[in-house]
Amino acid sequence: MAVHIGNITLPDFPLLLAPMEDVSDPPFRALCKEQGADVVYTEFISSEGLIRDAAKSTMKLDIYEKERPVGIQIFGANLESMLQTIDIVERSNPDIIDINFGCPVKKVVCKGAGAGILKDIDLMVKLTEEMVKRTHLPITVKTRLGWDHDSIRIVEVAERLQDVGCKAISIHGRTRAQMYKGEADWKPIAAVKNNPRMHIPVFGNGDVDSPEKAAEMRDSYGLDGAMIGRATIGHPWFFKQVKHFFATGEHLAPPTMEERVNIARRHLEMAIAWKGKRLGIVETRRHYTNYFKGIPHFKEFRLKMVTTDEPNEVYAIFDEVIEKYKDHQFVI
């Protein structure tokens, strides 16, 4: 059955790329889209940074047609700033505006933003309501179960957000107190979905690191889709693997070295086109460790990749890698 976020129609149990700081930029989002992501989100953007016209924040507003549907995610705790941010974000013409009520990082939380707002549910609801009124675009929310184990009210919170016009909610199965430790608990997310008053999509987030886990979220917990973050870092093909498993019940063979190199090459090409040569090369380096993780005797190549400043030299290293590992067998 199709899933709807406002007037956006998605396939049954869509897979969403989570917003990730320093990861989900346009090149990485484009790769994930090609590999089967149904919706992609920008890195989260500070409302205060946008209002100040901070270069790092405004650059995150860059989106491209091939990414659609794409959501821009913003965070903040000041109503007037968030409303001004809506006006700025609309000019980039995203398909969705997502509010981050879940980031657990101290520098965000200490300002009352991200997961910090879980201490003030009334403000959380008020911000959402006013932002819904401000724009014709669908407003969605990403949040956590609660501030800590003793303050989990996610069923009530989700219902209140829906009632003020939120069009979908993604819930990370941890509290802020847990940060990223321990296991994500999907049972409270299922309780949100099973609330008979809920009619907007409820997406699960946290610990979806295998096709089986995605299937469990769908089949055992009955959620509307999965938002996937850390499992995609260095593995944009994870979306394709999940969809293959859904369709066949079998694991897709891992990408060959040539396929990995081609993704790394395209990532670098797109990064240079977007950020320029210097930034494109430097900011793509962190991905090489992940694209080639677990490859035996790869240290020499990795070292060259992260110390070379010329694109053509990096491409030449890629060619060397393909030649050396052309007979390498990857294990599922």
N, C-alpha and C positions, 0 to 999 in steps of 0.2 A: 504494500500500500504506500502511495506517495506521501511524503512529509512536506508540510507547508510552513514557511516562515513568512508571514504576511502574504504577499502575492508571488513569492518565490516557491517554485515547485522542485522538490528534490526526490531522488529515488528512495525506495524502501530502505530503511536503516542506512542513512547517509553517513559517510566518514568525513569528519571535519579536522582540518589541520589547526591545532591550538596556536594561539598567539604566544610566541616565545621571544624574549628579548635577545637581540643579537643573533637570532637564527631565522625567524620567519620574515625575511626581507623579500623583495620582489623576485630575485633569481631563485631562491629556495622555494618560494610559493609556486612559481611557474613549474619547477620540476615536480613538486608534489601533485600539482594539478594534472600534469601529463601522466603521472603514475597512478591516478585514480582518485585523488581527493575530490570530494563533492563540493566542499566549501573551504575556503582558506581565509585566515585572518592575519592582519598586520601584526607587527610587534606592538605591544601596548604603548600608548602615546599619552604623555602628561598634558592635562588640560592647561596647567599653568605654563608649560613650555610652549604650547601652541599660541597662547595669548601673547607671550613675550616674543613670538616669532623666532624661537630658538632653532638654529639650523638643524640640529639633530632631530628635533620633534617634527619639523615641517617636512623633512626628507622622508619621514616614515609615512607621509600621506600619499606618496607615489603609488599608484595602482595602474594596472594595464588590462586591456580588454580580455586578453587570453586567460586572466585569472578568474573571471566571473563565474559564479557569484562570489564576491569578496566582501569581507567585513572589515571595517576599521574599528579597532578597539581603543577606547580612551579610559583614563582613570583620573579621579579627582574627588574632592569632598566638598568643594565650595559651589553652591548652586549657580551663582552668577557666572563663575568661570566655566562651569560645565555647559551652560546654555550658550555662552559665546563660542565655546569649542564646537558645539553642534553646527553653528553657522559657518565656521571655518571648514569643518569636515565635509559638509554638504557640497562644497565647491569641488571636492575631489570626486564626487559622484559615485560613492560606494553603493553596494546593494544593501548593506546592513551596517548599522552602528551598534557596536557591542560595548557594554559598560563592564569594566573590570571591578568586581566586588570580591575578588578572591586572592590577589597577589599577596603572599605572606611576607615579602621582603621588608625588613625593618624600616628602611628609608622611605618606603611608601606608606606602611602601616602607621608610623609615628605621626604622619600628617592626617590621619583619619581616613585615608583613601585605601583602595584595594580591600584586603580582608579586614582592615581597621574599621571599616564601616559596619562590620558584623556586630560591633558593640552598640550600634545605634540603628536598629532596624527601621524605626520611623523615618530617619533621615534617608536611609537606603530607598525606602518606598517613595518618599517625597521627591528625591532626585530623579528617580525613574519616571515618575508621573509627569514631572515638569519637562523632562527631555522628550517624552512621547508627544507632549503637546507642541513642542517646538519644531518638530520635523515630520515630513511625510514618509520618511524612510522607516523601515521596521527597526525598533529598538529591541535588542536582546541583552541578556545578562549572563555573565560567567561568575560563579561564586563558589564558596565552600560550604561544608555542612553546618559550620558555625564557628564561633571564636574558639571554643574549647568543648570538650566532651559534655560538660554540664550545661552548655547553652545552645544545644542543637535544637533549632526550631524550623528546620528547613521546609517541612511540609507547609506550615503556616506562612513562612516567608515567600515561598514560591507562589502560593495562592494569592497573596497580597500583591506581588509583582505582576502576576497575570491580570489581576483586577484593575490595575492602573494602566494596562496597555502593553506590557512586555509581550513580545511575539514568540519568544523561545527562551529556554533557560538551560545553560550547561552547568553541571554541578560536579565539582571535584570531590571525590569521596574521602576527604580528610578535613580536619579542622585546621584553623590557623596555627593552633598550638603544636600540631603535629609537623608543620612545615611539609617536608617530603619524606618523613620517616614512617616506618611501619607500613602496614598494608592499607590500601584504600578500601573503604567500606561502601559497597554499592547498595546495601539494603535500604538505607535512608533515601537514596535516590529512587529506588523502586517504589518506596512509600509515597514519594511525590508523584510519580507516574500513576500509581494506583489510586490516588485521591480522586474520587468521582467528579469533583468540581474542576479538575484540571483538563484543559482542552488544547493547550499549546504544547509544542514538542518539548520533550525532556531528554537532554543528551547527557550521557555519562562521561566522566573524565577521571583519569587516574589509573595507572597500572595496566592499561591495554597495551601489552608488549608482545602479543602473539596472536595469530589468527584465532586460536581457540578461545582466548580471553574475549576477543570481540564477539565471537559467536555466543559465549556465555552471557555477555552483557545483553545481547539481543534475545536469546532464547530462554535463559533462566530468569533474567531480571526484567524483561519486557520493555526495555528502554527504546526510545525512538531513533537513536543513533549514537555514535561514539565520537568524542572529541579526543584526538590523539596528539600527544606532544613529544615527550622524550624518546619514544620508540622510533620516531621518524628522523632523528638527528643522525645524519650519515646514512640513513636508509629511506630516502624518499619513496623507494619502491615498496615500502611496507603496505601502502594502500592497495597496490596491485596484488600483493600476496594475500591480504585479507579477502579481497573480492574473489580471487581465484578459489580460496578455501570455501567461501560461501557457496560458490557455484558448483564445486566439484567434490568438496569434502577432503581434498588432497592438498598437500603443500606444493606451491610453485617452486621450481628449482631456483636456487639463489642466483643472482646475476653473475655472469661470467666476468672475467677481468676486463674484457673489451667493453662490456656494458657499463661496468663501474667507471672505467676511464672516460667513456663517452659522456657519462653524467657529470663527472668532475670537469671535463673540458667545457661542456655547455654551461656549467655553473660559472666557471671563470669567465667565459665569453660574455655571459649576461651581466656579471658583476662589473666587468670593465665598461660595458656599454652604459650601465646605470650610474656607476660611481666614478668612472675615470680609471686610468691605468693604475695609478699608485694605490688608491684605496681598494680598487677591485682585486688587485693581487693580494694585498695584505689581509683583507677581510675574508677572503676565500680560504686562506691557509688553515684556519681552524677546522674546516670541513674535511681536509685531506686525511687527517688521522682517523676520522669516522668512516669515510668512504672505503678505506683500505684496512679497516680494523681486522685483526686476526690473521692477516696475510703473513706467512712465514718469511723471515729474512727481508723485511721490507724497510727496515730502519734507514738504510742508505738512501733509498729513493725518497722517503718521507723528508729526510734532512735536506735533500736537494730542493724538493718542492717548496719547503717553507723558508728557504734562504735565497731563492732566485727572484730577481726583481724584473725580469723581462718575460713577457707572455710567451714569446716564441721558444724561449728556453724551457719554460714549464711544459709547453706542448711537446717539445722534443723528449722530455723526461717521460711524459705520458706514453709516447710511442715506444720508448725503451721498456716500460713496464709491460705493455701488451706483448712485446716480443718475448720477454723473459718468462712471463707467466701464461703463455698461450696454452700450455698443456696442464695448467693447474686445475685440480678438481676441487670445487667448492662443496662444502658439506652443509646440508640443511640444518 
